[in-house]
Amino acid sequence: MGGLAGGAAWFAHWLLDADIADNWGNWQWVAGTGNNPRPNQRFNPERQATRFDPDGRYRERYLGSRPESGRQKSGRQKSGRPGSG
């Protein structure tokens, strides 16, 4: 069993309070295959990293390097879009 079904089954195996409907719905949402009440919502990993890991410790631990300071080196502003603040 692979893909979404395999991941959801593995996740449920390790949960003490697994709820199939809730967990599978969350897996579909994370994978981008389920229903989304806000269809125009776009996940921006760069913005999330700036908000929730401002000093880059999580990214350094799990990705092996700290992010560029403020994204000026790549020509991008903090919003993740060129020319916007």
Secondary structure, DSSP 8 states (H G I E B T S, - for coil): --HHHHHHHHHHHH-SS--HHHHHHHHHHHHT-S--SSTT----HHHHHHHH-TT-HHHHHHHSS---STTTTTT--TTSSTT--
